[in-house]
Amino acid sequence: MDRLGAADWNEFVLQWLTIEKDDLGLSTAYRVRLIDNADRNNGPDNTHRLILLLCRKPWIFDVFCRAPDAEVRWVYIQETDLPRLYIVPSNDWYLDTGRSFLLSGLPDNLHADRSVDDGHGSWYPRHKERIGELQNHLADYDGESTEHALLLIAPREAGPYTIVDGNHRAGALYMLRNRPLPWRAMLAVGPGITDSRWYANSPMAHAVMQSMEMEAKAGRLR
């Protein structure tokens, strides 16, 4: 990956909220102050943004706790990085990545009729449909000008890397006929990420994948 510049967790959180802002239920004035015209030097606002993200995506708390001192930076993802990119290891992506969570597993395994039964009834991830819709908007993607960076975590700079936000965008970019590179991303690197449930190569993630395989054999993942 090509380094572009330093960042921090506060900027990581802000970048994530920039993508989620229309679904946060904030008033226009509040959204403008906290997100559109954010002051990253304002401690209380940084805390408020973190709370907003944790309410929206509570699972990311595991990553923040394990790597509070992670080195965060802006990067460009190049062609040689793609084999080391993983989708976030959640059960709705398990079969669509060929049971590997590798981004490169999508083209041969992505299907429109996937379903997940989590014990509260079946639901349908629609990953293939969402990726197809995004491909129409990303044909002219430019990594230098995009406002929507991918968000990655890794225990070391050389990867492997897990995409914690932007999985559908990454899938759409990867599957475009003329793949536009580089991709702009923000990468958080810290040794504690090795133990995170949401790092695709962690022992905990591998244990959870065994449970997913059992769910798939039982027909709860289709």
Sequence and secondary structure as in RCSB ss.txt:
>XXXX:A:sequence
MDRLGAADWNEFVLQWLTIEKDDLGLSTAYRVRLIDNADRNNGPDNTHRLILLLCRKPWIFDVFCRAPDAEVRWV
YIQETDLPRLYIVPSNDWYLDTGRSFLLSGLPDNLHADRSVDDGHGSWYPRHKERIGELQNHLADYDGESTEHAL
LLIAPREAGPYTIVDGNHRAGALYMLRNRPLPWRAMLAVGPGITDSRWYANSPMAHAVMQSMEMEAKAGRLR
>XXXX:A:secstr
 EEEEEE HHHHHHHHHHHHGGGS   HHHHIIIIIT  TT HHHHHHHHHHHHHH GGGHHHHHH TT EEEEE
EE GGGGGGEEE   HHHHGGGTTS BGGGHHHH  TT  EE SS EE   HHHHHHHHHHHHTT  TTT S  E
EEEESSTT  EEEEE HHHHHHHHHSSS    EEEEEEE GGGGG TTSTTSHHHHHHHHHHHHHHHTTSB 
